[in-house]
Amino acid sequence: MKPNILHIWVPELIVREGGIQSYSIEMVEAALEILGPGRITLLSKSDDVDALKKRYEGRVRVHATGHIPLPMRSAAFGSLLIRTALAEEPDLIVCTHANFAPVAVWLFRRLRIPAAISAHGIEVWGLPPGPRRRALQAVDTILPVSDFTKNRLRNELHIDDDHFQVIPDTFDSSRFSPGPAPIALRQRYGLHPQDKVLLTVSRLITSESYKGYQQTLSVLPSLLKKIPRLKYLIVGRGDDMPNIQTFIRENDIEKNVILAGYVSDAELPDHYRLADAFAMPSKREGFGIVYLEAMGCGKPCLGGNKDAAIDALRNGELGILVDPDDLAELEAGLFRLLTQPPPDPAALAASAERYFGRQSFRAKVRQMLENFGLRRC
């Protein structure tokens, strides 16, 4: 009897950073640990195939269309998905992006190959009538990263609960852990021991201003009257930077806002450790891995109560939730976040690990795979 074969379809793993990319990497690593080498075929739309081969060193079969010019890449990737599935006839297809769901459903109807489709957030919320909506209604299993997205999809697509399995995002607790920040990093940003540091880590993109950094900046002048030594450190880059710089200049808060720009993966944990607290009062976040990273470093968090931050912060068990559109409530929440006795860093990190660590993530992936009959030989 041939061993079960798993196909994992991803938008990319390497060429771009983001929540979906991190989730895709964790999915591949979890499946590899559970099933063992030689059982997984990875198909990536935008990566370089040689880079993937180097990463997985023969443990995973890899295909990619990153070398195809962008205008033709979607069609080329769709063709690759179909050809590879027809050749290998996998026992399950896991798509880490809903854009691939229509192809997966077509294969199911032709070859009876079941599929599980990840659902992260805005890419599946409020889908208009069309191929993606119909495909999500037809697949075997949807894998939302949060109860918030599950409940929204259940209501919007009229799908029963038994078609969902929530697999939340995860984080690397070996990297994001409590500890002191390097003195050199504090010196880089001109921070004094008496300064109170509030941190946001986010792409600074105009289309993603819902992440809440603008709202936080809006209440900062008032908050500074109560916490004069407050410094707001923003890590990230994007096309919204000129608007942010203009706001800072017009409100005379240049001395209190630090725009760190791009920070490498190697330095990111120390930026969390540098802060006293983390805030991202978003209203369209599909989950928010940054909350997990901050809590892993022992930092108290504030999020918005209108999106899946309520999952990451466990309905307020692990942090403060506020209405991001109510600036008075946001200011009060930030003041409480920065002035109340902080949680024990080790205890907060342990809670984040218990609920969202890799062991929890892989247990849920194992359950999903076993539901489709895939186990280690």
LINVENFEN-V920185 format. One record per backbone hydrogen bond with DSSP energy under -1.0 kcal/mol. CO is the residue of the C=O (numbers start at 1). NH is the residue of the N-H. Records with the same first field share a line. If there is no record, write none. Layout:
CO->NH ; NH
This chain:
5->91 ; 92
6->41
7->94
8->43
9->96
10->45
11->46
18->22
19->23
20->24
21->25
22->26
23->27
24->28
25->29
26->30
27->31
28->32
29->33
30->34
31->35
32->36
39->6
40->61
41->8
42->63
43->10
44->65
47->66
48->52
49->53
50->54
51->55
52->56
53->57
56->59
59->38
61->42
63->44
65->68
69->72
70->73
72->76
73->77
74->78
75->79
76->80
77->81
78->82
79->83
80->84
81->85
82->86
83->87
84->88
85->89
92->7
93->116
94->9
95->118
97->100
98->101
100->104
101->105
102->106
103->107
104->108
105->109
106->110
107->111
108->112
114->93
115->141
116->95
117->143
119->145
121->124 ; 125
130->134
131->135
132->136
133->137
135->139
141->117
142->165
143->119
144->167
146->150
147->151
148->152
149->153
150->154
151->155
152->156
153->157
160->163
161->164
163->142
172->175 ; 176
175->177
182->186
183->187
184->188
185->189
186->191
187->190
192->195
196->231
197->276 ; 277
198->233
199->279
200->235
203->205
204->240
205->208
206->209
208->211
209->212
210->283
212->216
213->217
214->218
215->219
219->223
220->224
223->226 ; 227
227->230
229->196
231->198
232->258
233->200
234->260
235->202
237->204
238->241
240->244
241->245
242->246
243->247
244->248
245->249
246->250
247->251
248->253
249->252
253->256
256->232
258->234
261->236
264->268
267->271
268->272
269->273
270->274
277->199
278->302
280->282
285->308
288->291
289->293
290->294
291->295
292->296
293->297
294->299
295->298
300->278
301->320
302->280
303->322
307->310
308->311 ; 312
309->313
310->315
311->314
313->318
314->317
320->303
322->305
323->326
326->330
327->331
328->332
329->333
330->334
331->335
332->336
333->337
334->338
335->339
336->340
344->348
345->349
346->350
347->351
348->352
349->353
350->354
351->355
352->356
353->357
357->361
358->362
359->363
360->364
361->365
362->366
363->367
364->368
365->369
366->370
367->371
369->374
370->373
